């Protein structure tokens, strides 16, 4: 395996950009120069883009290593017939839109980001006019790099071209059109938490532009050290931070983004956190309000109650593989089969609408909610009230088992198969057939009422066990029973399971 191939992270490129403690940097300007040659090969040969010059737009979030990686990519692109649009601070969805906006007309959009990971990581996301790169595209890029030749003369050129204002203006127009109001948020107090990522623009350029009072918004300034909290809508501390801001400012709504704004979540005026299953439920209500009989694709670890909620709205849920490209591709596939599927969403907050290029766009998620606010106000309702009928589990826990040794994925899948045999022999456990990742099991009788899911981690040598129950203290009985199985597996580290059981 080449050094560059180690940077593959599903449909992205990701690595350590700043050496830190035991982590050695493996995605620096040096690697960026080589990766750029692979990107050119991918665009010219695999994607058969023959335009001259090739137009490539590059943006980045607030990470400390962004400029170094960007400079490496640009230095390599300039050796070819390439017009580089340097968009500087930008967001992931904006860099896709660089391929759609006529003002750019980019053949490729590149976003330098590592989402919510610690400051020493960075990565590269890629888009063409047809959408985001796939796993096989990254394979091609990393397998078709050539050495960077410093002596070769430059053939291309760079043009500074800011994109955030254009992206924000487009978002504002969409909200105004849907609400038929130039300032539909007038009278609303909305606080934004950008987590010191790239999303701070949304307060002034979108919320204020639409009439909202944004007093109390926090961490809007880009800072790649992320000094206040992890910029992650799936993180408890981050959600506690925006909740506190909403309550302290008696705001109508709180909005939080991850670093590169491809994920989002909200908090309603009562302080109710709306992320994960609750966010899926809100968006399901939006897409199913006027047209029933539609399908929503989610990743596998969603609550059983969410399925009931969606079906009560007249829709259908398809639980699919984890990974935002997986759920998006499944939704595209269903649409091609004639099954109307307007939304693909993960519990992490990645959400993509069919009407929005199936782009995972956190700002567009918020736009859909903002479009709803004036109507809810007239009805005397809040966002939280939309999901009052979504039942919440009494207990929800997750345990991760680290797998030692080689060929961890083969071993992990073998463990999943063996668990199926264990489940068959256990009273009160029954396999849920509506599952496409790992093994999902419904629990009943002495084990309460709930479910558990065992699946392989997408990118790490881990088995992930998630357990939910509607009956207090029953999760422990489920874990106790499962410990009979897991403690017999010599390559699994069961310390976290022992901690849950208080051993």
For each residue, the residues with C-beta under 8 A, 3 or more apart:
1: 5 6
2: 5 6 142
3: 6 26 31
4: 7 31 34 35 38 142 145
5: 1 2 8 142 143
6: 1 2 3 15 26
7: 4 13 14 15 26 27 31 35 142
8: 5 13 135 138 139 142
9: 12 13 14 123 138 459
10: 135 138 323 325 458 459
11: 132 133 134 135 137 138 325
12: 9 123 124 125 133 138
13: 7 8 9 27 35 123 124 125 126 138 141 142
14: 7 9 27 114 117 121 122 123 124
15: 6 7 25 26 27 31 121 122 123
16: 19 20 23 24 25 26 27 120 121
17: 25 27 28 63 65 68 69 114 120 121 122
18: 25 64 65 119 120
19: 16 23 24 25 120
20: 16 23 118 120
21:
22:
23: 16 19 20 120
24: 16 19
25: 15 16 17 18 19 28 120
26: 3 6 7 15 16 31
27: 7 13 14 15 16 17 31 32 65 69 122 123
28: 17 25 31 32 65 68 69 72
29: 32 33 68 69 71 72 75
30: 33 34 72
31: 3 4 7 15 26 27 28 34 35 72
32: 27 28 29 35 36 68 69 70 71 72 73 76 124
33: 29 30 36 37 72 73 75 76 148
34: 4 30 31 37 38 76 145 146 147 148
35: 4 7 13 31 32 38 39 73 76 124 141 142 145
36: 32 33 39 40 72 73 74 75 76 77 148
37: 33 34 40 41 76 144 145 146 147 148
38: 4 34 35 41 42 140 141 142 143 144 145 146
39: 35 36 42 43 56 73 108 110 126 141
40: 36 37 43 44 54 76 77 80 82
41: 37 38 44 45 46 140 141 144 145 146
42: 38 39 45 46 47 137 140 141 144
43: 39 40 46 47 49 54 56 107 108 128
44: 40 41 47 48 49 50 54
45: 41 42 48 144
46: 41 42 43 137 140
47: 42 43 44 128
48: 44 45
49: 43 44 54 107 108 128
50: 44
51: 54 55 107
52: 81
53: 81 82 83 156
54: 40 43 44 49 51 80 81 82 83 107 108
55: 51 82 83 85 104 105 106 107 108
56: 39 43 77 82 83 84 85 106 107 108 109 110
57: 84 85 87 95 98 99 104 106 108 109 110 161 163
58: 70 73 74 84 85 86 87 95 110 112
59: 87 88 89 90 91 94 95 98 109 110 111 112 163
60: 63 66 67 69 70 88 89 90 111 112 113 198
61: 66 89 90 91 111 112 113 197 198 222 224 259 260
62: 66 89 196 197 198 222 223 224 259
63: 17 60 66 112 113 114 119 121 122 224 259
64: 18 119 224 225
65: 17 18 27 28 68 69 120 122 224
66: 60 61 62 63 69 70 112 122 224
67: 60 70 71
68: 17 28 29 32 65 71 72
69: 17 27 28 29 32 60 65 66 72 73 112 122 124
70: 32 58 60 66 67 73 74 86 112
71: 29 32 67 68 74 75
72: 28 29 30 31 32 33 36 68 69 75 76
73: 32 33 35 36 39 58 69 70 76 77 110 112 124
74: 36 58 70 71 77 78 84 86 158
75: 29 33 36 71 72 78 79 148
76: 32 33 34 35 36 37 40 72 73 79 80 148
77: 36 40 56 73 74 80 82 84 156
78: 74 75 82 84 154 155 156 157 158
79: 75 76 148 149 152 153 154 155 156
80: 40 54 76 77 155 156
81: 52 53 54 155 156
82: 40 53 54 55 56 77 78 155 156
83: 53 54 55 56 156 157 159
84: 56 57 58 74 77 78 156 157 158 159
85: 55 56 57 58 98 104 106 159 160 161 163
86: 58 70 74 158 159 160 161
87: 57 58 59 90 94 95 98 161 162 163 164
88: 59 60 160 162
89: 59 60 61 62 164 198 222
90: 59 60 61 87 94 95 111 163 164 167 198
91: 59 61 94 95 111 164 167 198 199 260 261 262 363
92: 95 96 111 113 125 260 261 262 360 361
93: 96 97 167 261 262 359 360 361 362 363 364
94: 59 87 90 91 97 98 163 164 167 261
95: 57 58 59 87 90 91 92 98 109 110 111 125 127 163
96: 92 93 99 100 109 127 131 132 357 359 361
97: 93 94 100 101 104 109 163 166 167 170
98: 57 59 85 87 94 95 101 104 106 109 127 163
99: 57 96 104 105 106 107 108 109 127 128 129
100: 96 97 129 357
101: 97 98 104 105 163 166 170
102: 105
103: 166
104: 55 57 85 97 98 99 101 161 163
105: 55 99 101 102
106: 55 56 57 85 98 99 109
107: 43 49 51 54 55 56 99 128 129
108: 39 43 49 54 55 56 57 99 126 127 128
109: 56 57 59 95 96 97 98 99 106 126 127 128
110: 39 56 57 58 59 73 95 124 125 126 127
111: 59 60 61 90 91 92 95 124 125 126 127 260
112: 58 59 60 61 63 66 69 70 73 122 123 124
113: 60 61 63 92 122 123 125 198 259 260
114: 14 17 63 117 121 122 123 259
115: 123 232 258 259 260 262 263
116: 230 231 232 234 235 258 259
117: 14 114 121
118: 20 121 226
119: 18 63 64 224 225 226
120: 16 17 18 19 20 23 25 65
121: 14 15 16 17 63 114 117 118
122: 14 15 17 27 63 65 66 69 112 113 114
123: 9 12 13 14 15 27 112 113 114 115
124: 12 13 14 32 35 69 73 110 111 112
125: 12 13 92 95 110 111 113 132 133 260
126: 13 39 108 109 110 111 132 133 137 138 141
127: 95 96 98 99 108 109 110 111 131 132 133
128: 43 47 49 99 107 108 109 131 133
129: 99 100 107
130:
131: 96 127 128 357 358 359
132: 11 96 125 126 127 325 328 359 360
133: 11 12 125 126 127 128 137 138 141
134: 11 137 138 325 329
135: 8 10 11 138 139 325
136: 139 140
137: 11 42 46 126 133 134 140 141
138: 8 9 10 11 12 13 126 133 134 135 141 142
139: 8 135 136 142 143
140: 38 41 42 46 136 137 143 144
141: 13 35 38 39 41 42 126 133 137 138 144 145
142: 2 4 5 7 8 13 35 38 138 139 145
143: 5 38 139 140
144: 37 38 41 42 45 140 141
145: 4 34 35 37 38 41 141 142
146: 34 37 38 41
147: 34 37
148: 33 34 36 37 75 76 79
149: 79 152
150:
151:
152: 79 149
153: 79
154: 78 79 157
155: 78 79 80 81 82
156: 53 77 78 79 80 81 82 83 84
157: 78 83 84 154
158: 74 78 84 86
159: 83 84 85 86
160: 85 86 88
161: 57 85 86 87 104
162: 87 88 165 166
163: 57 59 85 87 90 94 95 97 98 101 104 166 167
164: 87 89 90 91 94 167 168 201 205
165: 162 168 169 205
166: 97 101 103 162 163 169 170
167: 90 91 93 94 97 163 164 170 171 363
168: 164 165 171 172 201 202 205 206 209
169: 165 166 172 173 205
170: 97 101 166 167 173 174
171: 167 168 174 175 206 363 364 367
172: 168 169 175 176 205 206 209 210
173: 169 170 176 177
174: 170 171 177 178 367
175: 171 172 178 179 184 206 210 367 370 371
176: 172 173 179 180 181 182 184 210
177: 173 174 180
178: 174 175 371
179: 175 176 184 371 374
180: 176 177
181: 176 184 374
182: 176
183: 186 210 211
184: 175 176 179 181 210 211 370 371 373 374
185: 188 190 207 210 211 212 370 373 374
186: 183 210 211 212
187: 211 377
188: 185 211 212 213 252 253 373 377
189: 212 213 214 215 216 249 250 251 252 253
190: 185 207 212 213 214 251 252 253 254 255
191: 214 215 216 217 218 242 245 246 249 251 253 254 255
192: 199 200 202 203 207 214 217 218 220 254 255 256 257
193: 217 218 219 238 241 242 245 254 255 256 257
194: 197 198 199 200 202 203 217 218 219 220 231 256 257
195: 199 219 226 228 229 230 231 232 238 256 257 258 259
196: 62 219 221 222 223 224 225 226 227 228 231
197: 61 62 194 200 222 226 231 257 258 259 260 261
198: 60 61 62 89 90 91 113 194 201 222 259 260 261
199: 91 192 194 195 202 257 258 259 261 362 363
200: 192 194 197 203 219 220 221 222
201: 164 168 198 204 205 206
202: 168 192 194 199 205 206 207 255 257 261 363 366
203: 192 194 200 206 207 208 214 217 220
204: 201 207 208 209 214
205: 164 165 168 169 172 201 202 208 209
206: 168 171 172 175 201 202 203 209 210 363 367
207: 185 190 192 202 203 204 210 212 214 255
208: 203 204 205 211 212 214
209: 168 172 204 205 206
210: 172 175 176 183 184 185 186 206 207 370
211: 183 184 185 186 187 188 208
212: 185 186 188 189 190 207 208
213: 188 189 190
214: 189 190 191 192 203 204 207 208 217
215: 189 191 249
216: 189 191 245 248 249 251
217: 191 192 193 194 203 214 220 245
218: 191 192 193 194 228 241 245
219: 193 194 195 196 200 223 228 229
220: 192 194 200 203 217
221: 196 200
222: 61 62 89 196 197 198 200
223: 62 196 219 226 227
224: 61 62 63 64 65 66 119 196
225: 64 119 196
226: 118 119 195 196 197 223 229 230 231 259
227: 196 223
228: 195 196 218 219 241
229: 195 219 226 235 237 238 241
230: 116 195 226 235 237 238
231: 116 194 195 196 197 226 238 257 258 259
232: 115 116 195 235 238 258 263
233: 238 239 256 257 258 263 264 265 275 348 349 362
234: 116 263 265 275 276 347 348 349
235: 116 229 230 232 238 239
236: 239 240
237: 229 230 240 241
238: 193 195 229 230 231 232 233 235 241 242 256
239: 233 235 236 242 243 256 265 267 273 275
240: 236 237 243 244
241: 193 218 228 229 237 238 244 245 256
242: 191 193 238 239 245 246 254 255 256 265 267
243: 239 240 246 247 254 267 271 273
244: 240 241 247 248
245: 191 193 216 217 218 241 242 248 249 251 254
246: 191 242 243 249 251 253 254 267 268 269 271
247: 243 244 250 271
248: 216 244 245
249: 189 191 215 216 245 246
250: 189 247 269
251: 189 190 191 216 245 246 254 269
252: 188 189 190 269 373 382
253: 188 189 190 191 246 266 267 268 269 369 373 383
254: 190 191 192 193 242 243 245 246 251 266 267 268
255: 190 191 192 193 202 207 242 264 265 266 366
256: 192 193 194 195 233 238 239 241 242 264 265 266 267
257: 192 193 194 195 197 199 202 231 233 261 263 264 362 363
258: 115 116 195 197 199 231 232 233 261 262 263 264 349 362
259: 61 62 63 113 114 115 116 195 197 198 199 226 231
260: 61 91 92 111 113 115 125 197 198
261: 91 92 93 94 197 198 199 202 257 258 264 361 362 363
262: 91 92 93 115 258 324 350 360 361 362
263: 115 232 233 234 257 258 348 349 350 351 360 362
264: 233 255 256 257 258 261 349 351 362 363 365 366
265: 233 234 239 242 255 256 273 274 275 279 349
266: 253 254 255 256 274 275 279 282 366 369 383
267: 239 242 243 246 253 254 256 271 272 273 274
268: 246 253 254 271 272 274 382 383 384
269: 246 250 251 252 253 382 384
270: 382 384
271: 243 246 247 267 268
272: 267 268 278 384
273: 239 243 265 267 278
274: 265 266 267 268 278 279 282 383 384 387
275: 233 234 239 265 266 278 279 349
276: 234 279 280 347 348 349
277: 280 281 302 303 305 306 347 390
278: 272 273 274 275 281 282 387 390
279: 265 266 274 275 276 282 283 345 349 351 365
280: 276 277 283 284 296 298 302 306 345 347
281: 277 278 284 285 306 309 310 386 387 390
282: 266 274 278 279 285 286 369 383 386 387
283: 279 280 286 287 343 345 351 365 368
284: 280 281 287 288 296 309 310 313 315 343
285: 281 282 288 289 313 386 387
286: 282 283 289 368 369 372
287: 283 284 291 294 296 315 342 343 353
288: 284 285 291 292 294 310 313 314 315
289: 285 286
290:
291: 287 288 294 340
292: 288 313 314 315
293: 314 315 316 340
294: 287 288 291 315 316 340 341 342
295: 315 316 317 318 331 334 339 340 341
296: 280 284 287 310 315 316 317 318 341 342 343 344 345
297: 317 318 320 327 328 330 331 334 341 343 344 345
298: 280 302 306 317 318 319 320 327 344 345 346 347
299: 302 319 320 321 322 323 326 327 346 347 348 437
300: 319 320 321 322 435 436 437 438 440 453 455
301: 322 347 453 455 464 466
302: 277 280 298 299 306 307 317 319 347
303: 277 306 307 392 393 468
304: 307 308 442 450 451 468
305: 277 308 309 390 391 392 393
306: 277 280 281 298 302 303 309 310 317 390
307: 302 303 304 310 311 317 319 434
308: 304 305 311 312 391
309: 281 284 305 306 312 313 387 389 390 391
310: 281 284 288 296 306 307 313 315 316 317
311: 307 308 314 315 316 317
312: 308 309 389
313: 284 285 288 292 309 310
314: 288 292 293 311
315: 284 287 288 292 293 294 295 296 310 311
316: 293 294 295 296 310 311
317: 295 296 297 298 302 306 307 310 311
318: 295 296 297 298 330 334 341
319: 298 299 300 302 307 434 435 436 437 440
320: 297 298 299 300 326 327 330 436 437
321: 299 300 326 327 330 436 437
322: 299 300 301 326 346 437 455 458
323: 10 299 326 327 346 458
324: 262 327 328 344 346 348 350 352 360
325: 10 11 132 134 135 328 329
326: 299 320 321 322 323 329 330
327: 297 298 299 320 321 323 324 330 331 344 345 346 350 352
328: 132 297 324 325 331 332 344 352 358 360
329: 134 325 326 332 333
330: 297 318 320 321 326 327 333 334 344
331: 295 297 327 328 334 335 341 343 344 352 354 358
332: 328 329 335 336 358
333: 329 330 336 337
334: 295 297 318 330 331 337 339 341
335: 331 332 338 339 340 341 354
336: 332 333
337: 333 334
338: 335
339: 295 334 335
340: 291 293 294 295 335
341: 294 295 296 297 318 331 334 335 344 354
342: 287 294 296 353 354 355
343: 283 284 287 296 297 331 351 352 353 354
344: 296 297 298 324 327 328 330 331 341 351 352 358
345: 279 280 283 296 297 298 327 350 351 352
346: 298 299 322 323 324 327 349 350 351
347: 234 276 277 280 298 299 301 302
348: 233 234 263 276 299 324
349: 233 234 258 263 264 265 275 276 279 346 362 365
350: 262 263 324 327 345 346 360
351: 263 264 279 283 343 344 345 346 360 361 362 364 365
352: 324 327 328 331 343 344 345 356 358 359 360 361
353: 287 342 343 356 358 359 361 364 368
354: 331 335 341 342 343 358
355: 342
356: 352 353 359 361 364
357: 96 100 131
358: 131 328 331 332 344 352 353 354
359: 93 96 131 132 352 353 356 364
360: 92 93 132 262 263 324 328 350 351 352
361: 92 93 96 261 262 351 352 353 356 364 365
362: 93 199 233 257 258 261 262 263 264 349 351 365 366
363: 91 93 167 171 199 202 206 257 261 264 366 367
364: 93 171 351 353 356 359 361 367 368
365: 264 279 283 349 351 361 362 368 369
366: 202 255 264 266 362 363 369 370
367: 171 174 175 206 363 364 370 371
368: 283 286 353 364 365 371 372
369: 253 266 282 286 365 366 372 373 383
370: 175 184 185 210 366 367 373
371: 175 178 179 184 367 368
372: 286 368 369 375 376 383
373: 184 185 188 252 253 369 370 376 377 383
374: 179 181 184 185 377 378
375: 372 378 379
376: 372 373 379 381 382 383 385 386
377: 187 188 373 374 380 381
378: 374 375
379: 375 376
380: 377
381: 376 377 385 386
382: 252 268 269 270 376 385
383: 253 266 268 274 282 369 372 373 376 386
384: 268 269 270 272 274 387 388
385: 376 381 382 388
386: 281 282 285 376 381 383
387: 274 278 281 282 285 309 384 390
388: 384 385
389: 309 312
390: 277 278 281 305 306 309 387
391: 305 308 309 470
392: 303 305
393: 303 305 396 450 468 469 470
394: 469 470 471 472
395: 450 467 468 469 471 472 473 474 475
396: 393 466 467 468 469
397: 466 467 468 475 479 500
398: 464 465 466 467
399: 464 465 467 479 496 497 500
400: 457 462 463 464 465 496
401: 462 463 464 465 486 489 492 493 494 496 497
402: 461 462 492 493
403: 408 411 412 461 462 463 491 492 493
404: 408 461 491 492 493
405: 408 411 491
406:
407: 410 411
408: 403 404 405 411 412 461
409: 412 413 456 461
410: 407 413 414
411: 403 405 407 408 414 415 491
412: 403 408 409 415 416 456 461 462 463
413: 409 410 416 417 456
414: 410 411 417 418
415: 411 412 418 419 454 463 489 492
416: 412 413 419 420 438 439 454 455 456 463
417: 413 414 420 421
418: 414 415 421 422 485
419: 415 416 422 423 439 454 485
420: 416 417 423 424 431 439
421: 417 418 424 425
422: 418 419 425 426 484 485
423: 419 420 426 429 430 431 439 441
424: 420 421 431
425: 421 422
426: 422 423 429 481
427: 445
428: 443 444 445 446 447
429: 423 426 441 442 443 447 481
430: 423 441 442 444
431: 420 423 424 439 440 441 442
432: 435 440 441 442 451
433:
434: 307 319 440
435: 300 319 432 438 439 440 453
436: 300 319 320 321
437: 299 300 319 320 321 322 453 455
438: 300 416 435 453 454 455 456
439: 416 419 420 423 431 435 453 454 455
440: 300 319 431 432 434 435 451 452 453
441: 423 429 430 431 432 451 452 453
442: 304 429 430 431 432 450 451
443: 428 429 447 448 449 450 451 452 469 474 478
444: 428 430 447 448 449
445: 427 428
446: 428 477
447: 428 429 443 444 450 469 474 477 478 481
448: 443 444 469 470 471 474 475 477 478
449: 443 444 469 470 471 474
450: 304 393 395 442 443 447 467 468 469 470 471 474 475 478
451: 304 432 440 441 442 443 467 468
452: 440 441 443 465 466 467 468 478 482
453: 300 301 435 437 438 439 440 441 464 465 466
454: 415 416 419 438 439 463 464 465
455: 300 301 322 416 437 438 439 463 464
456: 409 412 413 416 438 462 463 464
457: 400 460 461 462 463 464
458: 10 322 323
459: 9 10
460: 457
461: 402 403 404 408 409 412 457
462: 400 401 402 403 412 456 457
463: 400 401 403 412 415 416 454 455 456 457 492
464: 301 398 399 400 401 453 454 455 456 457
465: 398 399 400 401 452 453 454 482 497
466: 301 396 397 398 452 453
467: 395 396 397 398 399 450 451 452 475 478 479
468: 303 304 393 395 396 397 450 451 452 475
469: 393 394 395 396 443 447 448 449 450 472 474 475 478
470: 391 393 394 448 449 450
471: 394 395 448 449 450 474
472: 394 395 469
473: 395 476 477
474: 395 443 447 448 449 450 469 471 477 478
475: 395 397 448 450 467 468 469 478 479
476: 473 479 480 500 501
477: 446 447 448 473 474 480 481
478: 443 447 448 450 452 467 469 474 475 481 482
479: 397 399 467 475 476 482 483 497 500 501
480: 476 477 483 484 501
481: 426 429 447 477 478 484
482: 452 465 478 479 485 486 497
483: 479 480 486 487 494 497 498 501
484: 422 480 481 487 488
485: 418 419 422 482 488 489
486: 401 482 483 489 492 494 497
487: 483 484 494 497
488: 484 485
489: 401 415 485 486 492 494
490:
491: 403 404 405 411
492: 401 402 403 404 415 463 486 489
493: 401 402 403 404 496
494: 401 483 486 487 489 497 498
495: 498 499
496: 399 400 401 493 499 500
497: 399 401 465 479 482 483 486 487 494 500 501
498: 483 494 495 501 503
499: 495 496 502 503
500: 397 399 476 479 496 497
501: 476 479 480 483 497 498
502: 499
503: 498 499
